[in-house]
Amino acid sequence: MLAMGEVHTGLLQNSGEISESTCRQVLGLMAGETVRVSRRPIPHALSPERLTGVDCALPSASRSRIRGVGTVVSRCAVTGGRVAQGSSYVRVVRSEADRRLPWSHYLSRPGVVEVLGKAKAADLAEGFVGDPAPGCLDMGAISGRFLDLVQASPLLDRRAPFRIPRTSLRWVAETGEPSIRFTLHTEQERTLRLTHPGPFTPAVVDLCEDLATHDWLLTSLLIIVERARIGATPGAQAVARLAPAIDHLLHLWMPAARVEEWLRPFWESLERQPGFTRQWRSLVDRVRDQIATSTLALLSAATEAGRR
């Protein structure tokens, strides 16, 4: 029928970038399982996957009572040693038996939730990205719990260089004529409706996580620039407030770097509208211009003082 998930993204609670070996330990959530690490084009570490059993109502735009039983796949990631994510997803399918089966059946199908009874994919999709009713499958709670688990690691010093709220991205993916719709709802909440060619694969999850990463980076840079109050505060003070962005964020912008080729046109569509990279470069230019202006002012002051 469809796939749906939720990604929570935030700043890793550490004073600086963590190393690859520390990433492996922080994300080693399951004994005996391997943390996958890639170094190019940007360091990225991905935890082993965990399963959460669910037997609950599924979100429905019509508020119909739709029961789903199965397992949710969850994982955590650290990008660039700085950005942490908790991500959960499921594929929703119709139950062939149309009755509750033993847990052994659902455990043999990881990441699949079977619908018991009648349900329409459009109703489920709209219900999930809309306003899910209380008591329905809460993917955000699952993703948030796993991200909290990573953030609570004793290997992190919990002295983050700045405070930025987490963002959440709820997404729904279906098979059909390619289309993508990204929507900002609040400062922290986003939704994504994606229709892709061919069957669902984990590469779709990679795309959603990559989008969530870069949306968080853009949101964080916007917040830091706003806090700097450029033009309303002395140059040196504004630069000091911009320093965290320079030290911890600017080098992380690499959209679609880990997205499979067949899914990159979706990123290209988002680059046209709303234009993620265009806005990012505008903010980066503003940060660098402020630093250059402040530096010139300091050099001018020093030269003037030397003439006296």
N, C-alpha and C positions, 0 to 999 in steps of 0.2 A: 504493500500500500504506500508507505512512505517511511522516511527516517527523520528523527528529530533529536535535538540535543541542546545542551547549554554549556557555555564556556565562561568561566570566571577568570579574570586577568587582573594582576596587581603587581606591585613592586615587591621583590624578594626582600624579606625583613633582615637585611644585613647591611653593614656600613659600606661595603664595597662589593665588587664583582667576585663571585666565588669560582674556584678552579674546577677543572673537569673532574678531578678525583673527589672533591667535595660534593659536586653535583651527583656523582654516582652514589655517594653515601646518603645524601639528603633524599634522593628519589628511590632508594632501595627499599620500597615499601613492603616487598614480599621476599622472604628468605628463599634463596635458590633461583630467583628470577633475575634476568639481565636487564640493566638499564641501557637503553640504546643511545649512543652518543654520535653526533656528526660534528665535524669541525669546519666544514666549508659549505656555503660562503660565510656562515656565522655559527658560532658554537650553539648547539642545541642538544639538550638531553631530555629523554622521554622515559618515564617510569614504566614498569610492567603494568599490564592491565588488571583491574580488579572487577569482580562481578558483584552486583547487589541484586538480590532477589526481590521482586515486587509482585504484589497481587492487590490491585487497587483500581479505582476509577481512572479513566483517561480523560484529559481535557477535551471539552466539546463546545463548539460555538453555540450549538443549540441547547446546551445544558442537558443533553440526554445522558442517561446513566449507562456508560460503556465500561465494561470490565476488561482489564488487561492483566495477563499473567506472564511472567518471564524474567529476564535478567537484563540489567543495565550495565554497560561497559563504561568504566571510568579510568582515567589516567591523568597524570600530572606531568608538566614539562617546565623546564627552565631554559630561557633563551638569552644568550649573551651573558650568562651568569647574573642577570639582573631582573628579568621579567619572569614571573611565575604564573602558571595556569593550572586550573582544575577543570577537566573536561569530561562530560558524560554524554552518552548517546545510545539510542536504540533503533532497531528497525521494527516497525509495527506491521504485523501481517495478520491475516485472518486465520483463525484456528480451524484446522481440518476436522478436528473431533467435535468442536463447538461445546466442549465441556472441560472442566478442570481436570488436568492430568497430574500424575505424580511429579515431584520436583526433579526427579532424574531426567525426565523428558526435557524440561526447560533448561537444566544445566548442560545438556548436550547441545543446546543451541544458544551459545553465548551472544549476548547483545540483541536478542530477539524477544519482543513482547507480543504474545498472541492475543487477539481480540476475541472475546467470547460473545457471540451474538452479532447483531447487525450493526454496521458502522460505515460511514462514508469518509473517504480520505480527506475530502475538502473540509468536512465538519471538524475532524480531528486537527487538521493543520491550522485552521482559523482559531480553534480553541486554544491551541498551544502557544501560538505567537500573539494571541490577543490577551485576554485577561483570564487565566486559568482559575476555575472555581476552587475554593478551599477543599482539601481532601483529595484532590486529584494527584496524579503522578507529579512529583516535584523534583525535576531534574536539577534545578538550581541548588536545592538543599544537598543533593548528593555531590555535585561539583564543588560546592563551597566547603563541604566537610573534608574532602580530599585535599583541597588547597590549604585548609587550616592545618591539616596533618603535616604537610610539607613546611609551612611557615613556623610550626612549633618545634622543628628539629633543633636539638641542642647544639648542632654544628653552626647555627646562625646566631649572630650576636644581638639581633633584634635592635640594632641601632641604625635604622634606615636614614639616609641623608635628607630625606624630605617626606612629607605626608601627602599621599595621593590616594583617593578612593579607588576601590575596585570597580571594574565594569563587568556587566554581564551581557552576553550575546545568546539569545534563544534563536535557534534555527530549525527550519524544516526543509527537507530536500525530497523531491519527487522526480520521477523519470518522465521526460517529455521534451517538448520544444524548449531549447535553452532560454532561460530568463533568470534575472536576479533582481531582488528588491531589498535594499538595506534601509532600515528606518531607525532614526534616533527618537526615543520616547522621553527619556529624562537624561540628566547628566551622566547617569550610570547605566541605564537600561537601553539595549538595542535589540532589534529583531532582524532576521534574515529569512527571506523566502527564496528558495533556489530550485529551479527545474533544470535537470541535467540530462544529456543524452546517455543512453545505455544504463545498465544496472548500477545500483549503489555499490560503492567500494569505500574502504577506509580513506582513500584519497580525498573524498568529499569532506571528511572530518578534518583532514589536514588543511584544506582550504578554509574552512570555518575558523579553525584555530589561528591560522595565519592572519586572517582578517581581524579577528579579535585582538591579536597582538598589536597590529598596526593601528587599529582604532584606539586602543589604550595609549599607545605612544603619542598619537596625535592629541588625544584628550589631555594627557599629562603635560605636554609641551604648551598647549593652550592655557592650562591652569597656571603653570609657572610664569609664562609671559604676563598673564593678567596680574599675578601677585607682585611682579616686579614694578608695576605701575610706571612704565617707561614714560618719561616726559613730566611725571608728577612728583618724582623723587630725584635726589641728586644722582648723577651718573654712576659714581662709585657704588652707591647703595643698590641701584638697579642692577648693576653687573654682579654684585654679590648674590642677589636673589636669583639671577639667571645661571649662576655657576653650576648648580646641580644638573641642569639640562645638558650643559657642555660636558660635564664629567661622566654622566651616567646614561644619557638617552640618545644624543645626536648620532652616534655611530651605529645604532641598532636598526636604522631604517633600511630594510631590504625586502620590500613587498614581493610576494610570489617566489621567493628564493627557494622554498621547499615545496612548491605546488607543482603537481604533475602537469605536463605539457597540455593535455587535453582540457584541463580546467583553467588554464591561464587566461583565456578570453573573458572569463567572468571578472578577473581582476582588472583586465583592460577596460571592461565596461565601467567598473567603479572608478577607474582613473579618469574617465571622461565625465562622469557625473556620479557622485558629487566632486570628484577630483581630490583624492587623498594626498597624493604626492605633491600636487600643485599647492595645496594649503600648507603641507609640511615645509616645502622649500621656502614659501613666503615667511613662515615663522622663523625658520633657521636663518634666513637673510636678516630678519629683524634683530635676532639675537646677536649675530655677528656684527651688524652695523652699530648696535649699541656698544659692543665691546670696542670696536674700532674708534668710535667717537670718544668714548671715555679714555682710551689709551692716548689719543691725540691731545686731549685736554690735559692729561697728566704730563705728557712730554712738553707741551707748550708752557705749562706752569713751571716745570723744572728748568726749562731754558730761560724763562723770564727771571727766575730766582738766581740763576747763574750769572746773569748780566749785572745784577745789583752789587 
